Amino acid sequence: MKFDWENNTYNVPISLAFGKAFAKNLSMFIAPEYVVSGPAQGNFTIRLNINTMFASM
């Protein structure tokens, strides 16, 4: 959810994410998102997130 109190706007999305960890240092997820309320109502987005972690040196 995003609330901008200074400009009196808001967006309320709903999403469902599916993910998988491939190894100790690699994971990813995909999440379709639909905005149910606010000025951006009706917008549809697909998020793809890939996380990699590197050992500290």
PDBQT receptor file of N, H, CA, C and O in Angstrom, charges set to zero:
ATOM      1  N   MET A   1       0.832  -1.169   0.000  1.00  0.00    +0.000 N 
ATOM      2  CA  MET A   1       0.000   0.000   0.000  1.00  0.00    +0.000 C 
ATOM      3  C   MET A   1       0.880   1.237   0.000  1.00  0.00    +0.000 C 
ATOM      4  O   MET A   1       1.973   1.236   0.567  1.00  0.00    +0.000 OA
ATOM      5  N   LYS A   2       0.408   2.266  -0.625  1.00  0.00    +0.000 N 
ATOM      6  H   LYS A   2      -0.480   2.267  -1.086  1.00  0.00    +0.000 HD
ATOM      7  CA  LYS A   2       1.137   3.533  -0.669  1.00  0.00    +0.000 C 
ATOM      8  C   LYS A   2       0.169   4.653  -0.302  1.00  0.00    +0.000 C 
ATOM      9  O   LYS A   2      -0.865   4.841  -0.943  1.00  0.00    +0.000 OA
ATOM     10  N   PHE A   3       0.529   5.388   0.740  1.00  0.00    +0.000 N 
ATOM     11  H   PHE A   3       1.369   5.235   1.261  1.00  0.00    +0.000 HD
ATOM     12  CA  PHE A   3      -0.273   6.514   1.181  1.00  0.00    +0.000 C 
ATOM     13  C   PHE A   3       0.583   7.776   1.139  1.00  0.00    +0.000 C 
ATOM     14  O   PHE A   3       1.624   7.838   1.794  1.00  0.00    +0.000 OA
ATOM     15  N   ASP A   4       0.162   8.765   0.388  1.00  0.00    +0.000 N 
ATOM     16  H   ASP A   4      -0.683   8.714  -0.144  1.00  0.00    +0.000 HD
ATOM     17  CA  ASP A   4       0.859  10.053   0.299  1.00  0.00    +0.000 C 
ATOM     18  C   ASP A   4      -0.007  11.080   1.023  1.00  0.00    +0.000 C 
ATOM     19  O   ASP A   4      -0.937  11.644   0.448  1.00  0.00    +0.000 OA
ATOM     20  N   TRP A   5       0.317  11.311   2.296  1.00  0.00    +0.000 N 
ATOM     21  H   TRP A   5       1.073  10.853   2.763  1.00  0.00    +0.000 HD
ATOM     22  CA  TRP A   5      -0.515  12.191   3.126  1.00  0.00    +0.000 C 
ATOM     23  C   TRP A   5      -0.407  13.646   2.693  1.00  0.00    +0.000 C 
ATOM     24  O   TRP A   5      -1.364  14.398   2.875  1.00  0.00    +0.000 OA
ATOM     25  N   GLU A   6       0.721  14.075   2.128  1.00  0.00    +0.000 N 
ATOM     26  H   GLU A   6       1.499  13.464   1.981  1.00  0.00    +0.000 HD
ATOM     27  CA  GLU A   6       0.890  15.467   1.709  1.00  0.00    +0.000 C 
ATOM     28  C   GLU A   6       0.011  15.805   0.511  1.00  0.00    +0.000 C 
ATOM     29  O   GLU A   6      -0.538  16.904   0.436  1.00  0.00    +0.000 OA
ATOM     30  N   ASN A   7      -0.130  14.861  -0.435  1.00  0.00    +0.000 N 
ATOM     31  H   ASN A   7       0.315  13.967  -0.375  1.00  0.00    +0.000 HD
ATOM     32  CA  ASN A   7      -0.926  15.104  -1.640  1.00  0.00    +0.000 C 
ATOM     33  C   ASN A   7      -2.289  14.427  -1.589  1.00  0.00    +0.000 C 
ATOM     34  O   ASN A   7      -3.056  14.492  -2.550  1.00  0.00    +0.000 OA
ATOM     35  N   ASN A   8      -2.593  13.771  -0.457  1.00  0.00    +0.000 N 
ATOM     36  H   ASN A   8      -1.971  13.718   0.324  1.00  0.00    +0.000 HD
ATOM     37  CA  ASN A   8      -3.879  13.128  -0.233  1.00  0.00    +0.000 C 
ATOM     38  C   ASN A   8      -4.209  12.099  -1.320  1.00  0.00    +0.000 C 
ATOM     39  O   ASN A   8      -5.328  12.073  -1.831  1.00  0.00    +0.000 OA
ATOM     40  N   THR A   9      -3.224  11.245  -1.676  1.00  0.00    +0.000 N 
ATOM     41  H   THR A   9      -2.314  11.267  -1.261  1.00  0.00    +0.000 HD
ATOM     42  CA  THR A   9      -3.445  10.168  -2.634  1.00  0.00    +0.000 C 
ATOM     43  C   THR A   9      -3.035   8.843  -2.013  1.00  0.00    +0.000 C 
ATOM     44  O   THR A   9      -2.295   8.811  -1.030  1.00  0.00    +0.000 OA
ATOM     45  N   TYR A  10      -3.513   7.761  -2.584  1.00  0.00    +0.000 N 
ATOM     46  H   TYR A  10      -4.114   7.787  -3.383  1.00  0.00    +0.000 HD
ATOM     47  CA  TYR A  10      -3.217   6.436  -2.070  1.00  0.00    +0.000 C 
ATOM     48  C   TYR A  10      -3.394   5.408  -3.181  1.00  0.00    +0.000 C 
ATOM     49  O   TYR A  10      -4.091   5.668  -4.162  1.00  0.00    +0.000 OA
ATOM     50  N   ASN A  11      -2.776   4.253  -3.035  1.00  0.00    +0.000 N 
ATOM     51  H   ASN A  11      -2.210   4.041  -2.239  1.00  0.00    +0.000 HD
ATOM     52  CA  ASN A  11      -2.973   3.090  -3.903  1.00  0.00    +0.000 C 
ATOM     53  C   ASN A  11      -2.988   1.851  -3.023  1.00  0.00    +0.000 C 
ATOM     54  O   ASN A  11      -2.157   1.707  -2.127  1.00  0.00    +0.000 OA
ATOM     55  N   VAL A  12      -3.938   0.955  -3.282  1.00  0.00    +0.000 N 
ATOM     56  H   VAL A  12      -4.613   1.071  -4.010  1.00  0.00    +0.000 HD
ATOM     57  CA  VAL A  12      -4.032  -0.290  -2.537  1.00  0.00    +0.000 C 
ATOM     58  C   VAL A  12      -3.968  -1.447  -3.539  1.00  0.00    +0.000 C 
ATOM     59  O   VAL A  12      -4.960  -1.755  -4.200  1.00  0.00    +0.000 OA
ATOM     60  N   PRO A  13      -2.791  -2.090  -3.648  1.00  0.00    +0.000 N 
ATOM     61  CA  PRO A  13      -2.679  -3.220  -4.573  1.00  0.00    +0.000 C 
ATOM     62  C   PRO A  13      -2.937  -4.550  -3.873  1.00  0.00    +0.000 C 
ATOM     63  O   PRO A  13      -2.885  -4.648  -2.647  1.00  0.00    +0.000 OA
ATOM     64  N   ILE A  14      -3.214  -5.562  -4.677  1.00  0.00    +0.000 N 
ATOM     65  H   ILE A  14      -3.256  -5.482  -5.673  1.00  0.00    +0.000 HD
ATOM     66  CA  ILE A  14      -3.298  -6.927  -4.169  1.00  0.00    +0.000 C 
ATOM     67  C   ILE A  14      -2.406  -7.764  -5.094  1.00  0.00    +0.000 C 
ATOM     68  O   ILE A  14      -2.440  -7.608  -6.314  1.00  0.00    +0.000 OA
ATOM     69  N   SER A  15      -1.616  -8.647  -4.496  1.00  0.00    +0.000 N 
ATOM     70  H   SER A  15      -1.589  -8.774  -3.505  1.00  0.00    +0.000 HD
ATOM     71  CA  SER A  15      -0.712  -9.461  -5.312  1.00  0.00    +0.000 C 
ATOM     72  C   SER A  15      -0.550 -10.840  -4.697  1.00  0.00    +0.000 C 
ATOM     73  O   SER A  15      -0.869 -11.073  -3.532  1.00  0.00    +0.000 OA
ATOM     74  N   LEU A  16      -0.042 -11.745  -5.526  1.00  0.00    +0.000 N 
ATOM     75  H   LEU A  16       0.217 -11.555  -6.473  1.00  0.00    +0.000 HD
ATOM     76  CA  LEU A  16       0.219 -13.108  -5.099  1.00  0.00    +0.000 C 
ATOM     77  C   LEU A  16       1.555 -13.512  -5.700  1.00  0.00    +0.000 C 
ATOM     78  O   LEU A  16       1.701 -13.547  -6.922  1.00  0.00    +0.000 OA
ATOM     79  N   ALA A  17       2.532 -13.817  -4.852  1.00  0.00    +0.000 N 
ATOM     80  H   ALA A  17       2.413 -13.788  -3.860  1.00  0.00    +0.000 HD
ATOM     81  CA  ALA A  17       3.887 -14.101  -5.322  1.00  0.00    +0.000 C 
ATOM     82  C   ALA A  17       4.186 -15.599  -5.261  1.00  0.00    +0.000 C 
ATOM     83  O   ALA A  17       3.754 -16.302  -4.347  1.00  0.00    +0.000 OA
ATOM     84  N   PHE A  18       4.934 -16.060  -6.258  1.00  0.00    +0.000 N 
ATOM     85  H   PHE A  18       5.284 -15.488  -6.999  1.00  0.00    +0.000 HD
ATOM     86  CA  PHE A  18       5.417 -17.429  -6.322  1.00  0.00    +0.000 C 
ATOM     87  C   PHE A  18       6.928 -17.368  -6.458  1.00  0.00    +0.000 C 
ATOM     88  O   PHE A  18       7.440 -16.674  -7.337  1.00  0.00    +0.000 OA
ATOM     89  N   GLY A  19       7.653 -18.083  -5.601  1.00  0.00    +0.000 N 
ATOM     90  H   GLY A  19       7.238 -18.646  -4.887  1.00  0.00    +0.000 HD
ATOM     91  CA  GLY A  19       9.098 -18.001  -5.640  1.00  0.00    +0.000 C 
ATOM     92  C   GLY A  19       9.776 -19.327  -5.383  1.00  0.00    +0.000 C 
ATOM     93  O   GLY A  19       9.151 -20.315  -4.997  1.00  0.00    +0.000 OA
ATOM     94  N   LYS A  20      11.087 -19.312  -5.612  1.00  0.00    +0.000 N 
ATOM     95  H   LYS A  20      11.595 -18.509  -5.925  1.00  0.00    +0.000 HD
ATOM     96  CA  LYS A  20      11.882 -20.515  -5.399  1.00  0.00    +0.000 C 
ATOM     97  C   LYS A  20      13.307 -20.110  -5.042  1.00  0.00    +0.000 C 
ATOM     98  O   LYS A  20      13.858 -19.168  -5.611  1.00  0.00    +0.000 OA
ATOM     99  N   ALA A  21      13.896 -20.835  -4.091  1.00  0.00    +0.000 N 
ATOM    100  H   ALA A  21      13.448 -21.600  -3.629  1.00  0.00    +0.000 HD
ATOM    101  CA  ALA A  21      15.313 -20.680  -3.767  1.00  0.00    +0.000 C 
ATOM    102  C   ALA A  21      16.055 -21.781  -4.516  1.00  0.00    +0.000 C 
ATOM    103  O   ALA A  21      15.791 -22.965  -4.306  1.00  0.00    +0.000 OA
ATOM    104  N   PHE A  22      16.975 -21.396  -5.383  1.00  0.00    +0.000 N 
ATOM    105  H   PHE A  22      17.189 -20.435  -5.554  1.00  0.00    +0.000 HD
ATOM    106  CA  PHE A  22      17.710 -22.359  -6.205  1.00  0.00    +0.000 C 
ATOM    107  C   PHE A  22      18.974 -22.862  -5.523  1.00  0.00    +0.000 C 
ATOM    108  O   PHE A  22      19.399 -23.993  -5.758  1.00  0.00    +0.000 OA
ATOM    109  N   ALA A  23      19.565 -22.041  -4.694  1.00  0.00    +0.000 N 
ATOM    110  H   ALA A  23      19.219 -21.123  -4.504  1.00  0.00    +0.000 HD
ATOM    111  CA  ALA A  23      20.789 -22.404  -3.987  1.00  0.00    +0.000 C 
ATOM    112  C   ALA A  23      20.874 -21.508  -2.756  1.00  0.00    +0.000 C 
ATOM    113  O   ALA A  23      19.978 -20.699  -2.515  1.00  0.00    +0.000 OA
ATOM    114  N   LYS A  24      21.941 -21.646  -1.978  1.00  0.00    +0.000 N 
ATOM    115  H   LYS A  24      22.669 -22.303  -2.174  1.00  0.00    +0.000 HD
ATOM    116  CA  LYS A  24      22.089 -20.786  -0.796  1.00  0.00    +0.000 C 
ATOM    117  C   LYS A  24      22.174 -19.316  -1.184  1.00  0.00    +0.000 C 
ATOM    118  O   LYS A  24      21.849 -18.447  -0.376  1.00  0.00    +0.000 OA
ATOM    119  N   ASN A  25      22.610 -19.022  -2.418  1.00  0.00    +0.000 N 
ATOM    120  H   ASN A  25      22.875 -19.728  -3.075  1.00  0.00    +0.000 HD
ATOM    121  CA  ASN A  25      22.851 -17.633  -2.787  1.00  0.00    +0.000 C 
ATOM    122  C   ASN A  25      22.009 -17.145  -3.967  1.00  0.00    +0.000 C 
ATOM    123  O   ASN A  25      22.313 -16.090  -4.525  1.00  0.00    +0.000 OA
ATOM    124  N   LEU A  26      20.963 -17.871  -4.367  1.00  0.00    +0.000 N 
ATOM    125  H   LEU A  26      20.716 -18.728  -3.913  1.00  0.00    +0.000 HD
ATOM    126  CA  LEU A  26      20.154 -17.454  -5.505  1.00  0.00    +0.000 C 
ATOM    127  C   LEU A  26      18.694 -17.803  -5.282  1.00  0.00    +0.000 C 
ATOM    128  O   LEU A  26      18.358 -18.951  -4.989  1.00  0.00    +0.000 OA
ATOM    129  N   SER A  27      17.836 -16.818  -5.421  1.00  0.00    +0.000 N 
ATOM    130  H   SER A  27      18.108 -15.886  -5.659  1.00  0.00    +0.000 HD
ATOM    131  CA  SER A  27      16.395 -17.043  -5.328  1.00  0.00    +0.000 C 
ATOM    132  C   SER A  27      15.690 -16.070  -6.259  1.00  0.00    +0.000 C 
ATOM    133  O   SER A  27      16.249 -15.046  -6.650  1.00  0.00    +0.000 OA
ATOM    134  N   MET A  28      14.449 -16.407  -6.610  1.00  0.00    +0.000 N 
ATOM    135  H   MET A  28      13.994 -17.240  -6.292  1.00  0.00    +0.000 HD
ATOM    136  CA  MET A  28      13.669 -15.508  -7.450  1.00  0.00    +0.000 C 
ATOM    137  C   MET A  28      12.190 -15.690  -7.165  1.00  0.00    +0.000 C 
ATOM    138  O   MET A  28      11.762 -16.725  -6.654  1.00  0.00    +0.000 OA
ATOM    139  N   PHE A  29      11.400 -14.645  -7.510  1.00  0.00    +0.000 N 
ATOM    140  H   PHE A  29      11.747 -13.805  -7.925  1.00  0.00    +0.000 HD
ATOM    141  CA  PHE A  29       9.955 -14.776  -7.423  1.00  0.00    +0.000 C 
ATOM    142  C   PHE A  29       9.306 -13.941  -8.520  1.00  0.00    +0.000 C 
ATOM    143  O   PHE A  29       9.896 -12.995  -9.042  1.00  0.00    +0.000 OA
ATOM    144  N   ILE A  30       8.075 -14.320  -8.853  1.00  0.00    +0.000 N 
ATOM    145  H   ILE A  30       7.596 -15.089  -8.429  1.00  0.00    +0.000 HD
ATOM    146  CA  ILE A  30       7.264 -13.564  -9.797  1.00  0.00    +0.000 C 
ATOM    147  C   ILE A  30       5.934 -13.290  -9.106  1.00  0.00    +0.000 C 
ATOM    148  O   ILE A  30       5.402 -14.148  -8.402  1.00  0.00    +0.000 OA
ATOM    149  N   ALA A  31       5.400 -12.085  -9.312  1.00  0.00    +0.000 N 
ATOM    150  H   ALA A  31       5.832 -11.388  -9.884  1.00  0.00    +0.000 HD
ATOM    151  CA  ALA A  31       4.182 -11.694  -8.606  1.00  0.00    +0.000 C 
ATOM    152  C   ALA A  31       3.310 -10.807  -9.483  1.00  0.00    +0.000 C 
ATOM    153  O   ALA A  31       3.691  -9.675  -9.780  1.00  0.00    +0.000 OA
ATOM    154  N   PRO A  32       2.150 -11.295  -9.902  1.00  0.00    +0.000 N 
ATOM    155  CA  PRO A  32       1.193 -10.407 -10.557  1.00  0.00    +0.000 C 
ATOM    156  C   PRO A  32       0.555  -9.497  -9.503  1.00  0.00    +0.000 C 
ATOM    157  O   PRO A  32       0.288  -9.934  -8.384  1.00  0.00    +0.000 OA
ATOM    158  N   GLU A  33       0.312  -8.232  -9.861  1.00  0.00    +0.000 N 
ATOM    159  H   GLU A  33       0.529  -7.877 -10.771  1.00  0.00    +0.000 HD
ATOM    160  CA  GLU A  33      -0.238  -7.260  -8.917  1.00  0.00    +0.000 C 
ATOM    161  C   GLU A  33      -1.329  -6.447  -9.606  1.00  0.00    +0.000 C 
ATOM    162  O   GLU A  33      -1.163  -5.998 -10.741  1.00  0.00    +0.000 OA
ATOM    163  N   TYR A  34      -2.439  -6.266  -8.909  1.00  0.00    +0.000 N 
ATOM    164  H   TYR A  34      -2.574  -6.630  -7.988  1.00  0.00    +0.000 HD
ATOM    165  CA  TYR A  34      -3.576  -5.506  -9.425  1.00  0.00    +0.000 C 
ATOM    166  C   TYR A  34      -3.953  -4.444  -8.400  1.00  0.00    +0.000 C 
ATOM    167  O   TYR A  34      -4.084  -4.758  -7.216  1.00  0.00    +0.000 OA
ATOM    168  N   VAL A  35      -4.128  -3.202  -8.824  1.00  0.00    +0.000 N 
ATOM    169  H   VAL A  35      -4.021  -2.947  -9.785  1.00  0.00    +0.000 HD
ATOM    170  CA  VAL A  35      -4.483  -2.109  -7.910  1.00  0.00    +0.000 C 
ATOM    171  C   VAL A  35      -6.000  -2.079  -7.781  1.00  0.00    +0.000 C 
ATOM    172  O   VAL A  35      -6.711  -1.853  -8.760  1.00  0.00    +0.000 OA
ATOM    173  N   VAL A  36      -6.498  -2.314  -6.544  1.00  0.00    +0.000 N 
ATOM    174  H   VAL A  36      -5.921  -2.498  -5.749  1.00  0.00    +0.000 HD
ATOM    175  CA  VAL A  36      -7.944  -2.408  -6.308  1.00  0.00    +0.000 C 
ATOM    176  C   VAL A  36      -8.572  -1.098  -5.873  1.00  0.00    +0.000 C 
ATOM    177  O   VAL A  36      -9.790  -0.947  -5.959  1.00  0.00    +0.000 OA
ATOM    178  N   SER A  37      -7.764  -0.135  -5.402  1.00  0.00    +0.000 N 
ATOM    179  H   SER A  37      -6.774  -0.257  -5.333  1.00  0.00    +0.000 HD
ATOM    180  CA  SER A  37      -8.329   1.125  -4.931  1.00  0.00    +0.000 C 
ATOM    181  C   SER A  37      -7.308   2.240  -5.070  1.00  0.00    +0.000 C 
ATOM    182  O   SER A  37      -6.107   2.016  -4.917  1.00  0.00    +0.000 OA
ATOM    183  N   GLY A  38      -7.787   3.436  -5.361  1.00  0.00    +0.000 N 
ATOM    184  H   GLY A  38      -8.762   3.618  -5.486  1.00  0.00    +0.000 HD
ATOM    185  CA  GLY A  38      -6.920   4.595  -5.476  1.00  0.00    +0.000 C 
ATOM    186  C   GLY A  38      -6.900   5.140  -6.896  1.00  0.00    +0.000 C 
ATOM    187  O   GLY A  38      -7.601   4.623  -7.766  1.00  0.00    +0.000 OA
ATOM    188  N   PRO A  39      -6.103   6.180  -7.145  1.00  0.00    +0.000 N 
ATOM    189  CA  PRO A  39      -6.048   6.801  -8.467  1.00  0.00    +0.000 C 
ATOM    190  C   PRO A  39      -5.548   5.861  -9.562  1.00  0.00    +0.000 C 
ATOM    191  O   PRO A  39      -5.909   6.032 -10.726  1.00  0.00    +0.000 OA
ATOM    192  N   ALA A  40      -4.733   4.879  -9.214  1.00  0.00    +0.000 N 
ATOM    193  H   ALA A  40      -4.440   4.740  -8.268  1.00  0.00    +0.000 HD
ATOM    194  CA  ALA A  40      -4.201   3.925 -10.200  1.00  0.00    +0.000 C 
ATOM    195  C   ALA A  40      -5.070   2.669 -10.284  1.00  0.00    +0.000 C 
ATOM    196  O   ALA A  40      -4.610   1.634 -10.768  1.00  0.00    +0.000 OA
ATOM    197  N   GLN A  41      -6.308   2.747  -9.824  1.00  0.00    +0.000 N 
ATOM    198  H   GLN A  41      -6.681   3.587  -9.431  1.00  0.00    +0.000 HD
ATOM    199  CA  GLN A  41      -7.194   1.590  -9.794  1.00  0.00    +0.000 C 
ATOM    200  C   GLN A  41      -7.287   0.974 -11.191  1.00  0.00    +0.000 C 
ATOM    201  O   GLN A  41      -7.453   1.683 -12.184  1.00  0.00    +0.000 OA
ATOM    202  N   GLY A  42      -7.177  -0.352 -11.252  1.00  0.00    +0.000 N 
ATOM    203  H   GLY A  42      -7.042  -0.927 -10.446  1.00  0.00    +0.000 HD
ATOM    204  CA  GLY A  42      -7.273  -1.060 -12.512  1.00  0.00    +0.000 C 
ATOM    205  C   GLY A  42      -5.927  -1.349 -13.163  1.00  0.00    +0.000 C 
ATOM    206  O   GLY A  42      -5.867  -2.119 -14.121  1.00  0.00    +0.000 OA
ATOM    207  N   ASN A  43      -4.844  -0.752 -12.666  1.00  0.00    +0.000 N 
ATOM    208  H   ASN A  43      -4.893  -0.126 -11.887  1.00  0.00    +0.000 HD
ATOM    209  CA  ASN A  43      -3.518  -1.021 -13.219  1.00  0.00    +0.000 C 
ATOM    210  C   ASN A  43      -3.084  -2.436 -12.866  1.00  0.00    +0.000 C 
ATOM    211  O   ASN A  43      -3.355  -2.925 -11.769  1.00  0.00    +0.000 OA
ATOM    212  N   PHE A  44      -2.408  -3.086 -13.805  1.00  0.00    +0.000 N 
ATOM    213  H   PHE A  44      -2.188  -2.689 -14.695  1.00  0.00    +0.000 HD
ATOM    214  CA  PHE A  44      -1.924  -4.450 -13.626  1.00  0.00    +0.000 C 
ATOM    215  C   PHE A  44      -0.425  -4.462 -13.886  1.00  0.00    +0.000 C 
ATOM    216  O   PHE A  44       0.043  -3.898 -14.874  1.00  0.00    +0.000 OA
ATOM    217  N   THR A  45       0.328  -5.108 -12.995  1.00  0.00    +0.000 N 
ATOM    218  H   THR A  45      -0.052  -5.566 -12.192  1.00  0.00    +0.000 HD
ATOM    219  CA  THR A  45       1.782  -5.172 -13.103  1.00  0.00    +0.000 C 
ATOM    220  C   THR A  45       2.234  -6.594 -12.816  1.00  0.00    +0.000 C 
ATOM    221  O   THR A  45       1.618  -7.302 -12.019  1.00  0.00    +0.000 OA
ATOM    222  N   ILE A  46       3.312  -7.007 -13.467  1.00  0.00    +0.000 N 
ATOM    223  H   ILE A  46       3.813  -6.432 -14.114  1.00  0.00    +0.000 HD
ATOM    224  CA  ILE A  46       3.952  -8.280 -13.132  1.00  0.00    +0.000 C 
ATOM    225  C   ILE A  46       5.360  -7.959 -12.653  1.00  0.00    +0.000 C 
ATOM    226  O   ILE A  46       6.140  -7.335 -13.373  1.00  0.00    +0.000 OA
ATOM    227  N   ARG A  47       5.681  -8.384 -11.445  1.00  0.00    +0.000 N 
ATOM    228  H   ARG A  47       5.048  -8.891 -10.860  1.00  0.00    +0.000 HD
ATOM    229  CA  ARG A  47       6.997  -8.143 -10.860  1.00  0.00    +0.000 C 
ATOM    230  C   ARG A  47       7.822  -9.420 -10.932  1.00  0.00    +0.000 C 
ATOM    231  O   ARG A  47       7.339 -10.506 -10.615  1.00  0.00    +0.000 OA
ATOM    232  N   LEU A  48       9.073  -9.271 -11.354  1.00  0.00    +0.000 N 
ATOM    233  H   LEU A  48       9.466  -8.388 -11.612  1.00  0.00    +0.000 HD
ATOM    234  CA  LEU A  48      10.028 -10.364 -11.368  1.00  0.00    +0.000 C 
ATOM    235  C   LEU A  48      11.223  -9.923 -10.541  1.00  0.00    +0.000 C 
ATOM    236  O   LEU A  48      11.838  -8.896 -10.830  1.00  0.00    +0.000 OA
ATOM    237  N   ASN A  49      11.551 -10.691  -9.519  1.00  0.00    +0.000 N 
ATOM    238  H   ASN A  49      11.051 -11.525  -9.285  1.00  0.00    +0.000 HD
ATOM    239  CA  ASN A  49      12.637 -10.333  -8.626  1.00  0.00    +0.000 C 
ATOM    240  C   ASN A  49      13.640 -11.479  -8.585  1.00  0.00    +0.000 C 
ATOM    241  O   ASN A  49      13.273 -12.630  -8.350  1.00  0.00    +0.000 OA
ATOM    242  N   ILE A  50      14.916 -11.151  -8.818  1.00  0.00    +0.000 N 
ATOM    243  H   ILE A  50      15.215 -10.216  -9.010  1.00  0.00    +0.000 HD
ATOM    244  CA  ILE A  50      16.001 -12.130  -8.737  1.00  0.00    +0.000 C 
ATOM    245  C   ILE A  50      16.969 -11.645  -7.661  1.00  0.00    +0.000 C 
ATOM    246  O   ILE A  50      17.487 -10.532  -7.746  1.00  0.00    +0.000 OA
ATOM    247  N   ASN A  51      17.209 -12.469  -6.662  1.00  0.00    +0.000 N 
ATOM    248  H   ASN A  51      16.788 -13.374  -6.593  1.00  0.00    +0.000 HD
ATOM    249  CA  ASN A  51      18.108 -12.121  -5.557  1.00  0.00    +0.000 C 
ATOM    250  C   ASN A  51      19.361 -12.969  -5.631  1.00  0.00    +0.000 C 
ATOM    251  O   ASN A  51      19.293 -14.195  -5.720  1.00  0.00    +0.000 OA
ATOM    252  N   THR A  52      20.508 -12.302  -5.593  1.00  0.00    +0.000 N 
ATOM    253  H   THR A  52      20.563 -11.306  -5.520  1.00  0.00    +0.000 HD
ATOM    254  CA  THR A  52      21.777 -13.007  -5.507  1.00  0.00    +0.000 C 
ATOM    255  C   THR A  52      22.521 -12.479  -4.287  1.00  0.00    +0.000 C 
ATOM    256  O   THR A  52      22.454 -11.291  -3.971  1.00  0.00    +0.000 OA
ATOM    257  N   MET A  53      23.218 -13.361  -3.616  1.00  0.00    +0.000 N 
ATOM    258  H   MET A  53      23.272 -14.326  -3.873  1.00  0.00    +0.000 HD
ATOM    259  CA  MET A  53      23.987 -12.962  -2.443  1.00  0.00    +0.000 C 
ATOM    260  C   MET A  53      25.419 -13.425  -2.626  1.00  0.00    +0.000 C 
ATOM    261  O   MET A  53      25.667 -14.542  -3.079  1.00  0.00    +0.000 OA
ATOM    262  N   PHE A  54      26.354 -12.567  -2.275  1.00  0.00    +0.000 N 
ATOM    263  H   PHE A  54      26.153 -11.659  -1.908  1.00  0.00    +0.000 HD
ATOM    264  CA  PHE A  54      27.756 -12.877  -2.418  1.00  0.00    +0.000 C 
ATOM    265  C   PHE A  54      28.400 -12.951  -1.042  1.00  0.00    +0.000 C 
ATOM    266  O   PHE A  54      28.057 -12.180  -0.145  1.00  0.00    +0.000 OA
ATOM    267  N   ALA A  55      29.323 -13.872  -0.881  1.00  0.00    +0.000 N 
ATOM    268  H   ALA A  55      29.602 -14.498  -1.609  1.00  0.00    +0.000 HD
ATOM    269  CA  ALA A  55      30.017 -14.018   0.394  1.00  0.00    +0.000 C 
ATOM    270  C   ALA A  55      30.871 -12.793   0.673  1.00  0.00    +0.000 C 
ATOM    271  O   ALA A  55      31.459 -12.224  -0.247  1.00  0.00    +0.000 OA
ATOM    272  N   SER A  56      30.943 -12.384   1.923  1.00  0.00    +0.000 N 
ATOM    273  H   SER A  56      30.465 -12.846   2.670  1.00  0.00    +0.000 HD
ATOM    274  CA  SER A  56      31.779 -11.237   2.274  1.00  0.00    +0.000 C 
ATOM    275  C   SER A  56      33.255 -11.615   2.169  1.00  0.00    +0.000 C 
ATOM    276  O   SER A  56      33.646 -12.758   2.408  1.00  0.00    +0.000 OA
ATOM    277  N   MET A  57      34.036 -10.646   1.813  1.00  0.00    +0.000 N 
ATOM    278  H   MET A  57      33.718  -9.718   1.618  1.00  0.00    +0.000 HD
ATOM    279  CA  MET A  57      35.469 -10.924   1.613  1.00  0.00    +0.000 C 
ATOM    280  C   MET A  57      36.299 -10.389   2.732  1.00  0.00    +0.000 C 
ATOM    281  O   MET A  57      37.521 -10.536   2.721  1.00  0.00    +0.000 OA
TER     282      MET A  57
